[in-house]
Amino acid sequence: MREYYVYIMASKSGVLYIGVTNNLSRRVYEHKKELIPGFSQKYKTKKLVYFESCSQVIDAIAREKQLKVWIRQKKDNLIKTINPTMSDLSRSFDCAQDDK
């Protein structure tokens, strides 16, 4: 069975990017290497601060849409439920070891 992820990346200045992927490790690598043109590249969202998994892509997309309309404080509170220090969760991924 395939797994899908809703994730939040942050920049050093605190800008948040919310996305969906079926390969979290690859997607984090793309963020860190600035391979994604547009918002993520412009704001340098390179730190994985939150993620959750879904078994259905439709559920992951619905959750992404839900999170995107939340006010910032609600997003911050969600992140802090699993990552109180807002540290880079991708440090445990092989792809992220060279970009701290």
C-alpha positions as a printed Julia matrix, in Angstrom:
100×3 Matrix{Float64}:
  0.0    0.0    0.0
  1.25   3.47  -0.88
  1.75   6.16   1.74
  1.24   9.9    1.22
  2.54  12.72   3.35
  1.35  16.19   4.22
  4.37  18.16   5.3
  5.42  21.62   6.43
  8.78  23.14   5.55
 10.07  26.33   7.16
 12.65  28.91   6.17
 15.19  30.46   8.54
 12.98  33.56   8.65
  9.92  31.46   9.59
  8.04  31.31   6.28
  6.02  28.08   6.03
  5.38  25.9    2.99
  2.73  23.17   3.12
  2.75  20.37   0.57
  1.83  16.76  -0.27
  4.11  14.02  -1.56
  4.33  10.26  -1.9
  8.08  10.31  -1.18
  8.94  12.52   1.77
 12.68  11.89   1.66
 12.91  12.85  -2.02
 10.73  15.91  -1.56
 12.79  17.18   1.4
 15.93  16.73  -0.71
 14.34  18.82  -3.49
 13.54  21.59  -1.0
 17.03  21.56   0.49
 18.71  21.7   -2.91
 16.25  24.4   -4.1
 15.12  22.25  -7.02
 11.5   23.35  -6.72
 10.87  26.57  -8.64
  8.47  29.11  -7.22
  7.49  29.81  -3.63
  9.72  27.2   -2.0
 12.82  28.28  -3.9
 12.12  31.99  -3.4
 11.64  31.72   0.37
 14.21  28.94   0.92
 11.94  26.61   2.85
 14.54  23.98   3.71
 13.66  22.75   7.21
 11.1   19.96   7.68
  9.18  20.94  10.8
  6.06  18.76  10.53
  4.65  15.8    8.62
  1.83  13.3    8.85
  0.99  10.31   6.7
 -2.21   9.24   4.94
 -3.03   6.02   3.15
 -5.14   7.75   0.5
 -3.93  10.61  -1.69
 -7.36  12.24  -1.56
 -7.09  12.43   2.23
 -3.62  13.95   2.05
 -4.78  16.59  -0.42
 -7.82  17.42   1.71
 -5.6   17.79   4.79
 -3.16  20.01   2.87
 -6.03  22.28   1.82
 -7.3   22.38   5.4
 -3.91  23.39   6.81
 -3.32  26.05   4.17
 -6.35  28.07   5.3
 -5.5   27.93   8.99
 -4.21  31.07  10.67
 -0.49  31.08  11.45
 -0.94  30.52  15.19
 -2.96  27.37  14.58
 -0.25  26.05  12.21
  2.44  26.82  14.79
  0.45  25.0   17.48
  0.09  21.95  15.23
  3.81  21.88  14.5
  4.63  22.15  18.2
  2.49  19.08  19.0
  5.21  16.87  17.48
  8.12  19.32  17.25
  8.11  21.8   20.15
 11.53  23.22  19.24
 10.75  23.49  15.51
 13.92  21.52  14.76
 14.66  19.98  11.37
 12.97  16.56  11.39
 14.72  15.58   8.17
 18.04  15.07   9.96
 17.08  11.42  10.34
 16.69  11.05   6.55
 19.67   9.98   4.44
 18.98  12.7    1.88
 19.27  15.5    4.42
 22.48  14.59   6.22
 24.68  16.93   4.18
 22.43  19.96   4.61
 22.04  20.95   8.22
